[in-house]
Amino acid sequence: MTRRSRSELERLGVEYDYVNVEKDSAASAWVKSQNHGKEKKPTIQIGATILCEPSNRELEEALRKERVLV
């Protein structure tokens, strides 16, 4: 799912920061705090919106809602 989401962001021309939760314990803790203690991947923050394992459609909708895409 992470690869799919990254591919979709690239297809849409959206710049993003990729954080590997396997190598970053603070990032892992943040992901778990967003997902009731589970390390669900990907967990994506777009502005004030947090997405957990989003579909491409959900990802694009959130990008438009947060005005990253117009």
Sequence and secondary structure as in RCSB ss.txt:
>XXXX:A:sequence
MTRRSRSELERLGVEYDYVNVEKDSAASAWVKSQNHGKEKKPTIQIGATILCEPSNRELEEALRKERVLV
>XXXX:A:secstr
 HHHHHHHHHHHT       TTT HHHHHHHHHHTTT   S EEEETTEEEES  HHHHHHHHHHTTS  
